Amino acid sequence: MRNYERVEEVGLAQESIERRAKNRDGGADVLAKAGIQFESKNAGAHLIVRHAGKAFDFWPGTGKFIPREPKPKHGRGVFNLLKILGVN
């Protein structure tokens, strides 16, 4: 059985879509509750996060973030992003 047939059979594609949608909403809520300013792009799929002189591109659906610095090093997770920003 091919992988894509297995994905359709088990319903993993729909589960992934739902999980990313939930993460998009939840990630923005966590940032807002922490008092972090962000600019929403592409209907919330991409957030530009700014705090304490730092700026990050953040995709809450997948949790990936990349700092806007000369040598970007990416990471994952809204709570890891909060740690880097110094918000506990």
Secondary structure, 3 states (H helix, E strand, C coil): CCHHHHHHHHCHHHHHHHHHHHHHHHHHHHHHHCCCEEEEEHHHCEEEEEECCEEEEEECCCCEEEECCCCCCCEECHHHHHHHHCCC
